[in-house]
Amino acid sequence: MPELEPQPIWKPGPDRAQGSGLARFWRAARDAEALRLEDYDDLWAWSVDRPDRFWPLLGQFFGVRARGEWTPVRAGSDLSGAGWFPDLSLNYTDQIFARAAEDRPALLIAHEDAPPVEMSWTELRSQVAALAASLRSWGVRPGDRVAAYLPNTAEAVVGLLATAAVGAVWSCCAPDYATDAVVDRFSQIDPRVLLVTAGYSYGGRRVDRTAEAAAIATRLPSVEQVVEVGGTPPDGWHRWTDVTSAPAELVTEPVRFTHPLWILYSSGTTGLPKGIVHSHGGIVLEHLKWLGLHDDVGPGDRFFWFSSTAWMVWNVTVSSLMLGATVVVYDGSPTWLGKDALWRLAASTGATHFGTSAGYLTASQRAGLEPGRDLDLTALRCVMSSGSPLPVPAWHWVYEHVKRDVWLDAPSGGTDACTPYVGGNPLSPVYAGEMQCRLLGTRVEAWREDGTPVVDDVGELVVTAAMPSMPVMLWNDPDGTRYRDTYFDTFPGVWRHGDWLTLTRRGTAIVHGRSDSTINRQGIRIGSADIYTAVEQLPEVADCLVIGAELPDGGYWMPLFVVPAQGPLDDALRARINDAIRGSCSARHVPDEIIEVPAVPHTLTGKRLEVPVKRLLQGVPASRAVNAGVVDRPDVLDFFVRLGSERRTPAGSAR
């Protein structure tokens, strides 16, 4: 029998689709280019074939505040964010305030122990102007670095915007990072100014960070000025309220399009984190495109994406201000007081766009939450899921238990480009487990190992043309060697992201997990995400992790580590897990062993540590296999060290 076509689980209504930012841009492109552009695939093809027309039109469509000429589009041919619009200057902060309006707040500031508080655009501008003036008075100039050790609060937003206004370069670590992990990052960039917090709230308690802040400042000899949020600053430091309250005019420094805006970092789980540098212009264009077209964010929307300041999603959330949205910032736990904490906050703030992780949506499903029944989610139009592939049952749960007329978007991209490659499309139907499209201006393909593009088959996610928000450089990489080794080691001249991807003939996309943690069983490549999707359907499983490890004797070991939801892992549960994997995937996906673990280690942004765990099991010393300072449960790493030692030691031999 022929395979049945998948059926959509949601379709946009005609008025909603045609009133979207993407539909309006589509019409503008047809008028400007005198082309038919009959469907989204036509529009996408034009956007990647004619970057010289697409990107300037995008800037014009959103009214980007820029000086100079939009031509030439690029000076250079490498796949990076360097060389774009050499005759253009602008400023990210200037664009942030382009749609400021006093009839709606700029920020809604939420904490665990208090209802949300509004910050007006006038107050935001006032604080940004004052801090920018303070930075200038301390001698901070374009290109200097300002580092921050702050949670997701209004102060972090003000810090970023003031830094960008001066033309300085922003870099932030969340205060749940260990001191060594923060110093590993900031010591690379020699910041002149350091913004720190005295503490943050989590799970109903106040976490003091004064000692850590002092230690970080002491270990960064380049720091000349320290500003503390909350608490009583030590002698020689500045109080936040003092540097943000003096009257000042907001002055934004025009900088070249490719001038560094911020430095994000690779995970740093297996070595010194790489400093990824994005530009003012690249981020302005990419985030206007992503948020304004593909997520249909506009003036009056309320944008809430639960995130740490260490995750690129936080930066994207700030960028939604460019579109006139109100940003919800939240310093706290996603489950305080109750597993529905984020749903309650989305309801109380009237969020139109609510972003979270795949893990939170799955946990909501398992907990039997009924947000649509118990809360007023009238305003909610879009739920966004990121961080890892969302299991198919969770897609259905959103439509059955959150809201039937909600748009579920699960964009997939990364810190490297600070944008998705595949994601949402307000004109198209939603299919469970699939991203709706390749984003405009993003020439993404799925390639076999020999560089052959494939459709309806799994391949490496590659990008074959430059994007403005690709890094302008990696920090401390003057000749570009680390940059080339990081992104172009597999396919010369072609950006390899590190995910397995299927592009369907319907134009949708499916991400199968990381290719650098690929399970290769008997010559068959297996995506870990497919196994997680099968296992996470079982309510008896709280978390899991699968790896495939090559062994010294030439063997191959594929264990599945499981955290039971309650009770021990017994043979009956093992059988149910194997049946679920066999039924949803194939017999080849069934693990060699299912092993109970006390917890699955993740990065502080929620990604499973597949590669570091594999290396620990293979005998790589822990100090080289993983940086414990960026792991949510570093205590669990010893379990894998011991297990690896046991499995590598032949029976009967001395240990």
Secondary structure, DSSP 8 states (H G I E B T S, - for coil): --------SB---HHHHHTSHHHHHHHHHHHHHT----SHHHHHHHHHH-HHHHHHHHHHHTT--EEE---SSBS--SSSSTTB-TTEEE-HHHHHGGG--TTS-SEEEEETTEEEEEE-HHHHHHHHHHHHHHHHHTT--TT-EEEEE--SSHHHHHHHHHHHHHT-EEEEE-TTS-HHHHHHHHTTT--SEEEEESEEEETTEEEE-HHHHHHHHHT-TT--EEEEESS---TT-EEHHHHS-S--------EETTSEEEEEE---SSSS--EEEEEHHHHHHHHIIIIIIIS---TT-EEEE---TTSHHHHHHHHGGGGT-EEEEEES-TTTTSTTHHHHHHHHTT-SEEEEEHHHHHHHHHTT--HHHHS--TT--EEEEESS---HHHHHHHHHHT-TT-EEE--EEETTTTEEEEE--TTS-B-TT-B-EE-TT--EEEE-TTS-B-SSSEEEEEE-S--TTS-SEETT-TTSHHHHHHHSSSSTTSEEEEEEEEE-TTS-EEEEEEGGG-EEETTEEE-HHHHHHHHTT-TTEEEEEE--EE-TTS-EE-EEEEEESSS---HHHHHHHHHHHHHHT-GGGS-SEEEE-S---BBTTS-B-HHHHHHHHTT--HHHH--GGGBS-GGGHHHHHHHHHHHHS-TT---
